[in-house]
Amino acid sequence: MTDNCPNCPRQCVQPAAEYRGDVEVSHLYRCPGCGETWSTNRDLRAYGEAA
């Protein structure tokens, strides 16, 4: 999974870290262009990936 930087026009930034729980996955990103860091959380139940 990739994301776009919220601070600069860089697209397709790869996650620097991932944490996967029972019903949620979290990704930590660091933009190689500007150094901005951010995280995303996704509820796997919404995508049919969790039991």
C-alpha positions in Angstrom: 0.0 0.0 0.0 1.3 3.5 -0.8 0.1 7.0 0.0 0.7 10.5 -1.2 2.5 13.0 0.9 0.2 15.5 2.6 2.9 18.2 2.5 4.4 18.1 -1.0 3.4 16.7 -4.4 5.3 13.4 -3.9 3.1 10.4 -4.8 3.3 6.7 -4.1 5.3 6.9 -0.9 6.0 3.4 0.5 5.3 2.8 4.2 8.3 2.9 6.6 6.6 0.6 9.1 3.4 -1.4 9.4 1.5 -2.7 12.4 -1.3 -5.3 11.8 -3.8 -6.0 14.6 -6.8 -8.2 14.6 -9.1 -5.7 12.9 -6.9 -2.7 12.0 -3.7 -2.1 10.0 -1.6 1.0 10.6 1.1 2.4 8.3 3.8 4.9 9.2 5.1 7.0 6.3 8.1 9.3 5.8 8.3 11.3 2.6 11.7 10.9 0.9 11.2 14.3 -0.7 10.4 16.7 2.2 10.8 14.5 5.3 7.1 14.8 6.4 5.9 11.9 8.6 2.3 10.7 8.9 0.3 7.6 9.6 -2.8 5.9 8.4 -5.2 3.4 10.0 -7.5 1.1 8.1 -10.3 -0.9 9.6 -9.9 -4.3 7.9 -13.6 -5.2 8.6 -14.6 -2.4 6.1 -12.6 -4.2 3.4 -13.7 -7.8 4.3 -10.2 -8.7 5.4 -10.8 -9.4 9.0 -13.0 -12.1 10.6 
